[in-house]
Structures are given as C-alpha cells and as structure tokens.
C-alpha cells in the first residue's frame, strides 16, 4: 500500500510538471491534465479499497464473464472505436472515453489464474503440463489477436503476462520454447500487416535520419541534459513543446531531465519495492489461484515498466507504452489501482489465515 501511494504521489508531482505547459497552451489551464488524472486516481483508489475488501475467491467465478466482456469491448473498438493520433484504441460512452485494452490486462490475469489453477495441481506429468500450456494459449489467443490489430504493445504485454504465469506454475522449461517461437511468429505477422510498424524498426536504428524520429531524439536530449541531479523540478526545457505529448509515453525523459539520475533511480527503486511485495504475496498466498494472480500482476507491472524505459532510452523501437502510475491516462490509472486491489485481497486473505 505504501509503495502504491508513493508512486501515485510521485506520479502526480511529475505529471503536473510535465503537462503544465501543454495544459496552458491547449486548454488555458496548467492543471488540466493533473485534475483529470487526480479524478481517475480517486476512482481507482475507491476501486482498490472495494476490491481489496472482497474475498478474491469470489472473483474466480467472474473471470469468465470478465474475459468475455473484454473480447466484446475489444471487438467494439475495431468496429466503432475513436481514433486519436492515428490509433483506434478508444470507446466513447457519452462524454467519457476509455481504452478497453487496459481493462483486458486484469481480465486476462483473472482468467489465466482460474484456468491454470483449475487445470489441476499435478503439473509434474507431461500430459498435464501440455494440457495446461495449450489451455492458456487458446484462452489468450482471441484477445491478443483483437487487441494486437490496433495496439501491438498491449498484445505483447498480454503475451508476456501469460508466459510469466505459466513459468511460475510449471516446473519444466521446455514448454516455453514453443511459446517463445509462437510469440516471435505472432510479432512477425503483426509487424508485416502494417507498414508503419516496419518503419519503426528503421527509425529505431537511425532516429536522426527520419522526421518521425524527432520525439526519440528530443527525449534523448532531455535524458542527457539532466546529469546526476537534474535541472530542478519544473525547470525542464524539452517538455515545452519539444518532446511531443511529454506527459504520456515520454514522461520518463522529463524525470531524467528535471530530477536527473537520482530521480530516475528513485523511481526504479519504488517499482522494485512494489515488485518485491508482489513476489512475497505470491509466495505466501493461501492457494494457487491467489499466487498466480499476484504473479500475473507482478509480471504486468514489470513488463510495462521495462518496455517504457527501454523505449524512452531508444533501447527498443517505439511502442507507445505508458509508465505505470506516472504517465497521463485515466483508464490506465483506474485499472492499475484495481489490480492493486486484487493483490491486496490476496495479501489480506493470507494475513487473516495467519492470525
């Protein structure tokens, strides 16, 4: 809980610094992004408190319907979704809009925890292991295919979550070989479907040669100018229209510029603390279902943090992945905090059993 609260507080502070210029220019209110993020955070905190107070075994019965809903919403995005900046990822209901792909992540974690734990505890036999791996693959494939059509990065995260959950529950390594090969094949197919995805590979190798490499180059300038302790909170220059949408995917570059290596390492340590707590919760969970839920959430946060920082530092091609609890995004914040509620529910169940 403390790690989550620190991350949320850190995120609001950095978000205001990164977004105040854009908010003033676009909406005449330097706190415009901060207010929307705070509202989503308040809803997320309420959801976290509510979910944490519920016995997580009740949620196992809702895993199937929740997953079906994620399929329906993802299909609706393809048919009726709103497009922003060339990406069709949002659904609008009246004045509210949200990204169903963010909801798909906790829905998949719940479903896979139920599928794997319901596949039997005896995972030592080869037949049981093959059956479990096949079940997970078949369960994940529909949502990965739907989400991957317009949001390849989220599809990769979902595949990563599935592999981590199988890895945690399976004592053998061989099944992961064909899963890795299948994942590589999936990426190759989806990369070839859209020419702009192949273009990103070329931009990644030589961002200075392409107009679309501008964001990457400006982000690297911000990181390089921060030094050890940064220019000071609020004193960054690249967020003043040089790094496009600095409050979104590239917010880590603002942290490096204003708080330097010190601020970046502090944030990474907070994430490591959170991941360590997930590991403790998973290890001491009362049953396999709870353990897999905590492991799935741990995998989700770890993958997303690693990919975001890798993108900002140009270690991998740009994929449009936000930094959990830090980047602007109401849907992401709401469902991230809901996942924290799931982890707290498992932890609470373990604590009550001990007492």
TIPA-9201 format. One line per 2 residues: number of its first residue (from 1); their letters; for each residue x, y, z of N, C-alpha, C. Coordinates in steps of 0.1 Angstrom, whole numbers, padded with zeros to 4 digits. Each point is the difference from the previous one (the first is absolute). Layout:
<atoms>
NUM> a> X,Y,Z,X,Y,Z,X,Y,Z  ...
</atoms>
This chain:
<atoms>
1> xx> 0008,-0012,0000,-0008,0012,0000,0009,0013,0000  0010,0000,0008,0009,0012,0001,0007,0002,-0013
3> xx> 0004,-0011,-0006,0007,0001,-0013,-0009,0006,-0011  -0013,-0005,0000,-0009,0005,-0010,-0003,0015,0003
5> xx> -0002,0004,0013,-0003,0014,0003,0012,0009,-0004  0012,-0004,0003,0012,0007,-0004,0001,0002,-0015
7> xx> -0003,-0011,-0008,0001,0001,-0014,-0011,0010,-0006  -0012,-0001,0006,-0011,0009,-0004,0004,0015,0003
9> xx> 0005,0002,0012,0004,0014,0003,0012,0005,-0009  0010,-0009,-0002,0011,0003,-0009,-0006,0003,-0014
11> xx> -0009,-0008,-0005,-0006,0002,-0013,-0007,0013,-0002  -0008,0004,0010,-0008,0012,-0001,0010,0012,0000
13> xx> 0010,0000,0008,0010,0010,0000,0007,0002,-0013  0005,-0011,-0006,0007,0000,-0013,-0010,0004,-0011
15> xx> -0012,-0006,0001,-0010,0003,-0011,-0003,0015,-0001  -0002,0007,0012,-0002,0014,-0001,0011,0008,-0006
17> xx> 0012,-0004,0003,0012,0007,-0005,0001,-0003,-0015  -0003,-0012,-0005,0001,-0004,-0014,-0011,0006,-0008
19> xx> -0012,0001,0005,-0012,0004,-0008,-0004,0014,0002  0005,0008,0009,-0005,0013,0003,0001,0009,-0013
21> xx> 0011,-0001,-0008,0001,0008,-0012,-0011,-0004,-0010  -0001,-0013,-0003,-0010,-0004,-0009,-0014,0004,0004
23> xx> -0003,-0002,0013,-0013,0004,0005,-0003,0014,-0002  0010,0009,0003,-0002,0014,-0002,-0002,0004,-0014
25> xx> 0007,-0006,-0009,0000,0003,-0014,-0013,-0005,-0006  -0004,-0012,0003,-0012,-0006,-0007,-0013,0004,0007
27> xx> 0000,0000,0013,-0013,0002,0007,-0001,0012,0009  0011,0008,0001,0000,0012,0008,0001,-0003,0015
29> xx> 0004,-0012,0003,0000,-0004,0014,0013,-0009,0002  0009,0004,0007,0013,-0007,0002,-0003,-0013,0008
31> xx> -0011,-0001,0008,-0002,-0012,0008,-0011,-0009,-0007  -0003,0002,-0013,-0010,-0007,-0006,0002,-0015,0000
33> xx> 0012,-0005,-0003,0004,-0014,0000,0000,-0005,0014  0005,0008,0009,0001,-0004,0014,-0014,-0003,0006
35> xx> -0009,0009,-0003,-0014,-0002,0005,-0006,-0013,-0005  0001,-0003,-0013,-0006,-0012,-0005,0007,-0012,0005
37> xx> 0013,0001,0002,0007,-0012,0005,-0003,-0002,0015  -0002,0011,0008,-0004,-0002,0014,-0014,-0006,0001
39> xx> -0009,0004,-0009,-0013,-0005,0000,0000,-0015,-0002  0008,-0004,-0011,0001,-0015,-0003,0007,-0007,0012
41> xx> 0009,0006,0006,0007,-0006,0012,-0009,-0002,0011  -0009,0010,0003,-0010,-0001,0011,-0009,-0012,-0003
43> xx> -0005,-0001,-0013,-0008,-0012,-0003,0007,-0013,0002  0013,0000,-0004,0008,-0012,0001,0003,-0004,0015
45> xx> 0002,0011,0008,0002,-0003,0014,-0013,-0006,0007  -0012,0005,-0005,-0012,-0006,0005,-0002,-0014,-0004
47> xx> 0004,-0003,-0013,-0001,-0013,-0005,0010,-0010,0007  0012,0005,0002,0010,-0007,0008,-0005,-0004,0013
49> xx> -0006,0010,0008,-0005,-0003,0013,-0011,-0010,0000  -0009,0001,-0010,-0011,-0009,-0001,0004,-0014,-0003
51> xx> 0009,-0001,-0010,0004,-0014,-0005,0008,-0006,0011  0009,0007,0007,0008,-0006,0011,-0008,-0005,0011
53> xx> -0012,0005,0002,-0008,-0005,0011,-0009,-0012,-0003  0001,-0004,-0013,-0008,-0012,-0005,0009,-0012,0000
55> xx> -0005,-0012,0004,0007,-0012,-0001,0003,-0003,-0014  0013,-0001,-0004,0003,-0001,-0014,-0005,-0013,-0006
57> xx> -0004,-0010,0008,-0005,-0012,-0006,-0014,0002,-0007  -0007,0011,0005,-0012,0003,-0007,0002,0005,-0014
59> xx> 0012,0007,-0002,0003,0005,-0013,0003,-0011,-0010  0004,-0012,0005,0002,-0011,-0009,-0012,-0004,-0008
61> xx> -0012,0002,0006,-0012,-0003,-0007,-0003,0010,-0011  0006,0012,0001,-0003,0011,-0009,0011,0000,-0011
63> xx> 0010,-0008,0001,0011,0000,-0010,-0005,-0002,-0014  -0008,-0010,-0002,-0005,-0003,-0014,-0008,0012,-0006
65> xx> -0011,0005,0007,-0007,0011,-0005,0008,0012,-0002  0010,0003,0009,0008,0012,-0002,0009,-0001,-0012
67> xx> 0004,-0012,-0003,0008,-0002,-0012,-0008,0001,-0013  -0012,-0005,0000,-0009,0001,-0011,-0004,0015,-0002
69> xx> -0002,0007,0010,-0002,0015,-0001,0012,0007,-0007  0012,-0005,0004,0012,0006,-0006,0000,-0002,-0015
71> xx> -0004,-0013,-0004,-0001,-0003,-0014,-0010,0009,-0008  -0011,0002,0007,-0011,0008,-0007,0005,0014,-0001
73> xx> 0006,0006,0010,0004,0014,0000,0012,0001,-0010  0009,-0009,-0001,0011,0001,-0010,-0006,-0001,-0014
75> xx> -0010,-0008,-0002,-0006,-0001,-0014,-0007,0013,-0003  -0007,0006,0010,-0007,0012,-0002,0010,0011,-0004
77> xx> 0012,0000,0006,0010,0010,-0004,0003,-0001,-0015  0001,-0012,-0005,0003,-0002,-0014,-0011,0005,-0009
79> xx> -0012,-0001,0005,-0012,0004,-0008,-0004,0014,0002  0000,0005,0012,-0006,0013,0004,0010,0009,0007
81> xx> 0012,-0004,0002,0009,0008,0008,0004,0013,-0005  0004,0009,0009,0005,0013,-0004,0015,0000,-0002
83> xx> 0005,0007,-0010,0014,0001,-0004,0006,0013,0005  0011,-0001,0007,0008,0012,0004,0014,-0002,-0004
85> xx> 0006,0010,-0007,0014,-0001,-0004,0002,-0012,-0009  -0010,-0004,-0008,0001,-0011,-0009,-0002,-0013,0006
87> xx> -0003,-0001,0012,-0002,-0013,0007,-0015,-0002,0004  -0006,-0011,-0003,-0014,-0002,0004,0000,-0009,0012
89> xx> 0000,0006,0012,0001,-0007,0012,-0010,0004,0011  -0009,0009,-0003,-0009,0005,0010,-0014,-0003,-0004
91> xx> -0009,-0002,0011,-0014,0000,-0001,-0006,0011,0007  -0010,0006,-0005,-0007,0012,0007,-0014,-0004,0004
93> xx> -0003,0003,0012,-0014,-0002,0006,-0004,0014,0005  -0007,0007,-0008,-0004,0014,0004,0013,0009,0000
95> xx> 0002,0007,0011,0012,0009,0001,0012,-0008,0004  -0001,-0013,0004,0011,-0007,0005,0006,-0009,-0011
97> xx> 0013,-0001,0000,0007,-0009,-0009,0010,-0009,0008  0002,-0012,-0005,0010,-0009,0007,0006,-0009,-0010
99> xx> 0011,-0007,0004,0007,-0009,-0008,-0003,-0014,0005  -0008,-0008,-0008,-0003,-0014,0005,0013,-0009,0001
101> xx> 0010,0004,-0007,0013,-0008,0001,0005,0000,0014  -0002,0011,0008,0005,0001,0014,-0009,-0009,0009
103> xx> -0012,-0002,-0003,-0009,-0009,0007,0004,-0014,-0003  0004,-0003,-0012,0003,-0014,-0004,0012,-0006,0008
105> xx> 0009,0009,0005,0011,-0006,0008,-0004,-0006,0013  -0008,0006,0009,-0004,-0007,0012,-0010,-0011,-0003
107> xx> -0008,0002,-0011,-0009,-0011,-0004,0007,-0013,-0003  0011,0002,-0008,0009,-0012,-0004,0006,-0006,0012
109> xx> 0005,0008,0010,0007,-0005,0012,-0010,-0008,0008  -0012,0004,0001,-0011,-0007,0007,-0003,-0013,-0007
111> xx> -0001,0000,-0013,-0004,-0012,-0008,0011,-0010,0001  0013,0004,-0002,0011,-0010,0000,0002,-0005,0014
113> xx> -0002,0008,0010,0002,-0006,0013,-0011,-0011,0003  -0012,0003,-0005,-0010,-0010,0001,0002,-0013,-0008
115> xx> 0005,0002,-0013,0002,-0011,-0009,0012,-0009,0006  0011,0006,0003,0011,-0007,0005,-0002,-0007,0013
117> xx> -0006,0007,0010,-0003,-0006,0013,-0011,-0011,-0002  -0009,0001,-0009,-0010,-0010,-0002,0004,-0011,-0009
119> xx> 0012,0001,-0005,0005,-0011,-0009,0006,-0011,0008  0000,0001,0014,0005,-0010,0008,0013,0004,0006
121> xx> 0003,-0004,0013,0012,0003,0006,0012,-0009,-0004  -0004,-0011,-0006,0011,-0009,-0004,0005,0004,-0014
123> xx> 0010,0008,0000,0006,0005,-0012,0013,-0008,-0003  0003,-0010,0007,0012,-0008,-0002,-0001,-0009,-0012
125> xx> -0012,-0005,-0003,-0001,-0009,-0012,0000,0008,-0013  0006,-0006,-0010,0002,0007,-0012,-0013,0004,-0007
127> xx> -0010,-0010,0002,-0013,0003,-0006,-0007,0012,0006  0001,0001,0014,-0006,0011,0007,0007,0013,-0004
129> xx> 0013,0000,-0002,0007,0012,-0004,-0004,0005,-0013  -0001,-0010,-0010,-0003,0004,-0014,-0015,0005,0000
131> xx> -0008,-0007,0008,-0014,0005,0000,-0002,0014,0005  0008,0003,0011,-0001,0013,0006,0005,0011,-0009
133> xx> 0012,-0003,-0007,0005,0009,-0009,-0009,0003,-0012  -0006,-0011,-0005,-0009,0002,-0011,-0012,0008,0004
135> xx> -0005,-0003,0012,-0012,0007,0005,0003,0015,0001  0011,0004,0005,0004,0014,0001,0001,0006,-0013
137> xx> 0007,-0006,-0009,0002,0005,-0014,-0014,0003,-0007  -0009,-0010,0001,-0013,0001,-0006,-0008,0011,0007
139> xx> 0001,0002,0013,-0007,0010,0007,0004,0014,-0004  0014,0001,-0002,0005,0014,-0002,-0001,0004,-0015
141> xx> 0001,-0009,-0009,0001,0003,-0014,-0011,0009,-0005  -0013,-0001,0003,-0010,0009,-0005,0002,0014,0004
143> xx> 0003,0003,0013,0002,0014,0004,0012,0005,-0006  0011,-0008,-0001,0012,0005,-0006,-0002,0004,-0014
145> xx> -0007,-0008,-0008,-0003,0003,-0014,-0008,0013,-0001  -0010,0002,0008,-0009,0012,-0001,0008,0012,0004
147> xx> 0007,-0001,0011,0007,0012,0005,0012,0003,-0009  0006,-0010,-0005,0012,0002,-0008,-0002,0007,-0013
149> xx> -0013,0000,-0005,-0003,0006,-0012,0003,0015,0000  -0003,0007,0011,0002,0014,0001,0010,0004,0011
151> xx> 0004,-0010,0009,0008,0003,0011,0010,-0011,0003  0010,-0001,-0008,0010,-0011,0000,0007,0000,0014
153> xx> 0003,0011,0006,0007,0001,0012,-0008,-0007,0011  -0013,0002,0001,-0008,-0006,0010,-0001,-0015,-0002
155> xx> -0001,-0004,-0013,0000,-0014,-0003,0012,-0007,0005  0012,0006,-0002,0013,-0005,0005,0000,-0001,0015
157> xx> -0006,0010,0007,-0001,-0001,0015,-0008,-0012,0004  -0012,-0002,-0007,-0008,-0011,0004,0006,-0013,-0002
159> xx> 0008,-0002,-0011,0007,-0012,-0003,0011,-0002,0011  0007,0011,0004,0010,-0001,0011,-0006,-0004,0013
161> xx> -0012,0005,0003,-0007,-0004,0012,-0003,-0015,0000  -0005,-0005,-0011,-0003,-0014,-0001,0012,-0009,0002
163> xx> 0011,0004,-0006,0012,-0008,0001,0006,0000,0015  -0001,0012,0006,0004,0000,0014,-0008,-0008,0009
165> xx> -0013,0000,-0002,-0009,-0008,0008,0002,-0015,-0002  0003,-0004,-0012,0003,-0014,-0003,0013,-0004,0006
167> xx> 0010,0009,-0001,0013,-0002,0006,-0001,-0002,0015  -0008,0008,0007,-0001,-0001,0014,-0006,-0014,0004
169> xx> -0009,-0005,-0008,-0008,-0012,0004,0006,-0013,-0005  0010,0001,-0009,0005,-0011,-0007,0014,-0003,0003
171> xx> 0004,-0012,0005,0014,-0003,0004,0009,-0003,-0011  -0006,-0001,-0013,0009,-0003,-0011,0001,0012,-0009
173> xx> 0011,0000,-0008,0003,0012,-0009,-0003,-0003,-0014  -0001,-0012,-0004,-0002,-0004,-0014,-0013,0007,-0007
175> xx> -0011,0000,0007,-0012,0006,-0006,0002,0015,-0004  0010,0007,0007,0002,0014,-0004,0007,0002,-0013
177> xx> 0007,-0011,-0005,0007,0001,-0012,-0010,0003,-0012  -0011,-0009,0000,-0009,0002,-0011,-0009,0012,0002
179> xx> -0002,0004,0013,-0008,0012,0002,0008,0013,-0005  0013,0000,0002,0009,0011,-0004,0000,0000,-0016
181> xx> 0001,-0012,-0006,-0001,0000,-0014,-0013,0004,-0006  -0011,-0004,0007,-0013,0005,-0004,-0002,0015,0001
183> xx> 0006,0006,0011,0000,0014,0003,0008,0008,-0011  0011,-0006,-0004,0008,0006,-0011,-0008,0000,-0013
185> xx> -0006,-0011,-0003,-0008,-0001,-0012,-0012,0010,0000  -0006,0001,0012,-0011,0010,0001,0005,0014,-0002
187> xx> 0011,0004,0005,0006,0013,-0002,0003,0002,-0015  0006,-0010,-0006,0003,0001,-0014,-0012,0003,-0009
189> xx> -0011,-0007,0003,-0012,0001,-0008,-0006,0014,0002  -0001,0005,0013,-0006,0013,0002,0009,0011,-0004
191> xx> 0013,-0002,0000,0009,0011,-0005,-0002,0001,-0015  -0002,-0011,-0007,-0001,0001,-0015,-0014,0005,-0004
193> xx> -0010,0000,0009,-0013,0004,-0004,-0001,0015,-0002  0008,0008,0007,0000,0014,-0001,0014,0005,-0004
195> xx> 0001,0009,-0010,0013,0005,-0004,0007,0009,0010  -0009,0007,0008,0006,0009,0009,0008,-0007,0011
197> xx> -0004,-0012,0003,0007,-0008,0010,0014,-0004,-0004  0001,-0003,-0013,0014,-0003,-0006,0008,0013,0000
199> xx> -0007,0011,-0003,0007,0013,0000,0006,0003,0013  -0007,-0004,0011,0005,0003,0014,0014,-0007,0002
201> xx> 0002,-0011,-0006,0012,-0007,0002,0012,0008,-0007  -0003,0006,-0011,0010,0008,-0007,0003,0013,0008
203> xx> -0011,0006,0006,0002,0012,0008,0008,-0003,0012  -0003,-0012,0006,0008,-0004,0013,0015,0000,-0003
205> xx> 0003,-0006,-0011,0015,-0001,-0004,0006,0013,-0002  -0007,0009,-0007,0006,0013,-0004,-0011,0011,0002
207> xx> -0003,0004,0012,-0011,0010,0002,0003,0013,-0005  0013,0004,-0001,0004,0013,-0005,-0003,0002,-0015
209> xx> -0002,-0011,-0007,-0002,0000,-0015,-0014,0001,-0004  -0009,-0001,0010,-0015,0000,-0004,-0007,0011,0008
211> xx> -0010,0006,-0007,-0008,0010,0007,-0007,-0005,0012  -0005,-0013,-0001,-0007,-0006,0011,0009,-0004,0012
213> xx> 0013,0001,-0002,0009,-0002,0011,0003,0012,0009  -0008,0011,-0003,0002,0012,0007,-0003,-0002,0015
215> xx> -0011,-0007,0003,-0003,-0002,0014,0011,-0008,0008  0005,-0010,-0007,0010,-0008,0007,0013,0009,0002
217> xx> 0004,0008,-0010,0012,0008,0002,-0002,0010,0011  -0012,0007,0001,-0002,0010,0010,0000,-0007,0014
219> xx> -0006,-0012,0001,0000,-0007,0012,0014,-0003,0005  0009,-0004,-0010,0014,-0003,0004,0007,0013,0004
221> xx> -0003,0011,-0007,0006,0013,0005,-0004,0003,0014  -0013,-0002,0004,-0004,0002,0013,0007,-0008,0010
223> xx> 0002,-0013,-0003,0007,-0009,0009,0014,0004,0002  0007,0004,-0011,0014,0003,0000,0002,0013,0008
225> xx> -0009,0010,-0001,0002,0013,0007,-0003,-0001,0015  -0006,-0010,0005,-0003,-0001,0014,0011,-0002,0009
227> xx> 0011,-0007,-0004,0011,-0002,0009,-0003,-0009,0012  0007,0003,0011,-0002,-0008,0012,-0012,0004,0008
229> xx> -0003,0013,0001,-0011,0004,0009,-0010,0009,-0008  0002,0001,-0013,-0010,0007,-0008,0000,0015,0000
231> xx> -0009,0006,-0008,-0001,0015,0000,-0009,0005,0010  -0006,-0008,0008,-0010,0004,0010,-0014,-0002,-0005
233> xx> -0009,-0004,0010,-0014,-0003,-0003,-0006,0013,-0006  -0006,-0002,-0012,-0007,0011,-0007,0009,0008,-0009
235> xx> 0013,-0002,0000,0010,0007,-0008,0004,-0006,-0013  -0006,-0011,-0004,0003,-0007,-0012,-0004,0008,-0012
237> xx> 0007,-0001,-0011,-0003,0007,-0013,-0006,-0008,-0010  0003,-0013,-0001,-0005,-0008,-0011,-0015,-0002,0001
239> xx> -0006,0001,0011,-0015,-0001,0002,-0007,0012,-0006  0007,0011,-0003,-0006,0012,-0005,-0002,-0001,-0015
241> xx> -0007,-0011,-0005,-0003,-0001,-0014,0010,-0008,-0008  0012,-0003,0006,0010,-0007,-0007,-0003,-0015,0000
243> xx> -0003,-0006,0011,-0004,-0014,0001,-0015,0000,-0001  -0005,-0005,-0011,-0015,-0001,-0002,-0007,-0008,0010
245> xx> -0011,0005,0006,-0008,-0007,0010,0010,-0006,0011  0007,0010,0006,0010,-0004,0010,-0006,-0007,0012
247> xx> -0013,0002,0003,-0007,-0005,0011,-0004,-0015,-0002  0002,-0005,-0012,-0005,-0014,-0003,0012,-0010,0000
249> xx> 0003,-0006,-0011,0010,-0010,0000,0014,0004,0003  0003,0013,-0002,0014,0005,0001,0002,0007,0014
251> xx> -0008,-0002,0009,0001,0007,0013,0013,-0004,0007  0005,-0011,-0002,0013,-0004,0007,0011,0009,-0004
253> xx> 0000,0005,-0013,0010,0009,-0004,0000,0013,0008  -0013,0005,0003,-0002,0012,0008,0006,-0002,0014
255> xx> -0002,-0012,0006,0005,-0004,0013,0016,0001,0000  0006,-0005,-0011,0014,0000,-0001,0006,0014,-0001
257> xx> -0008,0008,-0008,0005,0014,-0002,-0001,0008,0012  -0011,-0001,0008,-0003,0009,0011,0006,-0005,0013
259> xx> 0000,-0014,0002,0005,-0005,0012,0013,-0008,-0001  0004,-0002,-0013,0013,-0006,-0002,0000,-0015,0002
261> xx> 0012,-0005,0000,0002,-0015,0003,-0006,-0003,0014  0001,0009,0009,-0005,-0003,0014,-0015,-0002,0000
263> xx> -0007,0008,-0007,-0015,-0001,-0001,-0004,-0013,-0007  0007,-0003,-0011,-0003,-0012,-0008,0002,-0012,0009
265> xx> 0012,-0001,0007,0003,-0012,0008,-0010,-0001,0011  -0004,0011,0006,-0010,0000,0011,-0013,-0006,-0005
267> xx> -0005,0004,-0012,-0012,-0006,-0005,0002,-0015,-0003  0011,-0004,-0006,0002,-0014,-0002,0000,-0008,0013
269> xx> 0006,0005,0010,0000,-0006,0013,-0014,-0002,0006  -0008,0010,-0002,-0014,-0001,0004,-0007,-0012,-0007
271> xx> 0002,-0001,-0013,-0006,-0011,-0008,0006,-0013,0005  0013,-0001,0003,0006,-0012,0005,-0006,-0004,0013
273> xx> -0002,0010,0009,-0007,-0003,0013,-0014,-0006,-0003  -0007,0006,-0009,-0014,-0005,-0003,0001,-0014,-0005
275> xx> 0009,-0003,-0009,0001,-0013,-0006,0004,-0011,0010  0009,0005,0009,0004,-0009,0011,-0012,-0004,0009
277> xx> -0008,0010,0003,-0012,-0003,0008,-0010,-0010,-0007  -0001,0002,-0014,-0008,-0010,-0007,0006,-0014,0001
279> xx> 0013,-0001,-0001,0006,-0013,0001,-0002,-0006,0014  0000,0008,0011,-0002,-0005,0013,-0015,-0005,0001
281> xx> -0009,0008,-0005,-0014,-0003,0000,-0003,-0013,-0007  0006,-0002,-0012,-0001,-0012,-0008,0005,-0012,0007
283> xx> 0012,0002,0006,0006,-0012,0007,-0008,-0005,0012  -0006,0010,0007,-0008,-0004,0012,-0015,0000,-0001
285> xx> -0005,0000,-0013,-0014,-0001,-0002,-0006,-0013,0005  -0012,0000,0004,-0006,-0012,0006,-0002,-0011,-0010
287> xx> -0002,0003,-0013,-0002,-0010,-0010,0006,0004,-0014  -0001,-0009,-0009,0007,0002,-0013,-0007,0012,-0008
289> xx> -0013,0001,0001,-0007,0011,-0007,0005,0014,0005  0001,0002,0013,0005,0012,0005,0014,0003,-0003
291> xx> 0008,-0011,0000,0014,0002,-0004,0002,0004,-0014  -0008,-0006,-0009,0001,0003,-0014,-0005,0014,-0003
293> xx> -0010,0005,0007,-0005,0013,-0002,0011,0010,0004  0006,-0002,0011,0011,0009,0004,0012,0000,-0009
295> xx> 0003,-0012,-0005,0011,-0002,-0010,-0003,0007,-0013  -0013,-0001,-0004,-0004,0007,-0013,0000,0015,0001
297> xx> -0004,0005,0011,0001,0015,0003,0015,0004,0000  0008,-0008,0007,0014,0003,0000,0006,0001,-0014
299> xx> -0004,-0010,-0008,0005,-0001,-0014,-0004,0012,-0008  -0013,0004,0002,-0005,0011,-0008,0007,0013,0003
301> xx> 0002,0003,0013,0007,0012,0004,0015,0000,-0005  0006,-0012,0002,0015,-0001,-0004,0001,0002,-0015
303> xx> -0008,-0007,-0008,0002,0001,-0014,-0003,0014,-0005  -0010,0007,0005,-0004,0013,-0004,0011,0010,0003
305> xx> 0005,-0001,0013,0011,0010,0004,0012,-0002,-0009  0004,-0013,-0002,0013,-0003,-0008,-0002,0005,-0014
307> xx> -0012,-0002,-0006,-0002,0004,-0014,0000,0015,-0001  -0007,0007,0009,0000,0014,-0001,0013,0007,0001
309> xx> 0008,-0004,0010,0013,0005,0002,0009,-0003,-0012  -0001,-0012,-0006,0008,-0005,-0011,-0004,0009,-0012
311> xx> -0013,0003,-0002,-0004,0009,-0011,0006,0014,0001  -0001,0005,0012,0004,0014,0002,0015,0001,-0002
313> xx> 0008,-0010,0004,0014,0001,-0002,0004,-0006,-0014  -0009,-0003,-0009,0002,-0005,-0013,0007,-0013,0000
315> xx> -0002,-0008,0010,0005,-0014,0001,-0008,-0009,-0009  -0013,0003,-0002,-0008,-0008,-0009,-0008,0010,-0008
317> xx> -0007,-0004,-0011,-0008,0009,-0008,-0012,0006,0008  -0004,0011,-0004,-0011,0007,0006,-0013,-0009,-0001
319> xx> -0006,-0002,0012,-0012,-0009,0000,-0012,0007,0007  0001,0012,0005,-0011,0007,0006,-0005,-0006,0013
321> xx> 0009,-0004,0009,-0004,-0006,0012,0002,0011,0011  -0010,0001,0009,0001,0010,0011,0007,-0005,0012
323> xx> 0005,0009,0008,0007,-0004,0012,-0010,-0001,0012  -0002,-0012,0006,-0011,-0001,0010,0001,0010,0011
325> xx> -0012,0005,0003,-0002,0010,0011,0006,0013,-0002  0008,0002,-0011,0007,0012,-0002,-0006,0008,-0013
327> xx> -0001,-0007,-0011,-0005,0006,-0012,-0015,0004,0001  -0003,0010,-0008,-0014,0004,0000,-0009,-0010,-0007
329> xx> -0011,-0003,0006,-0010,-0010,-0005,-0009,-0005,0010  -0013,0005,-0001,-0010,-0004,0010,-0003,-0014,0000
331> xx> -0002,-0006,-0011,-0004,-0015,-0001,0011,-0008,0006  0013,0003,-0004,0011,-0008,0005,0001,0001,0016
333> xx> -0002,0012,0005,0001,0002,0014,-0011,-0007,0008  -0012,0000,-0006,-0012,-0007,0006,0003,-0015,0001
335> xx> 0004,-0006,-0010,0001,-0014,0000,0013,-0005,0006  0011,0008,0000,0012,-0003,0008,-0004,0000,0015
337> xx> -0007,0009,0005,-0004,0000,0014,-0009,-0011,0003  -0009,-0004,-0009,-0008,-0011,0002,0008,-0013,0001
339> xx> 0011,-0001,-0008,0009,-0012,0002,0006,0000,0013  0004,0012,0005,0006,0001,0014,-0010,-0005,0010
341> xx> -0013,0003,-0002,-0010,-0006,0009,-0001,-0015,0000  0002,-0006,-0012,0001,-0015,-0001,0012,-0005,0009
343> xx> 0011,0006,-0002,0012,-0004,0008,-0002,0002,0015  -0006,0011,0004,-0003,0002,0014,-0010,-0010,0005
345> xx> -0009,-0004,-0008,-0010,-0010,0004,0007,-0013,0003  0009,-0004,-0008,0008,-0013,0002,0008,0002,0013
347> xx> 0007,0011,0001,0008,0003,0012,-0009,0000,0013  -0011,0006,-0001,-0009,0000,0012,-0005,-0014,0004
349> xx> -0003,-0008,-0010,-0004,-0014,0002,0011,-0008,0007  0012,0002,-0004,0011,-0006,0006,0002,0004,0015
351> xx> -0001,0014,0002,0001,0005,0014,-0010,-0005,0009  -0013,-0001,-0005,-0011,-0004,0009,0002,-0015,0003
353> xx> 0005,-0008,-0010,0002,-0014,0003,0011,-0002,0010  0011,0008,0000,0011,-0001,0009,-0005,0004,0014
355> x> -0008,0010,0001,-0005,0004,0013,-0010,-0009,0006
</atoms>
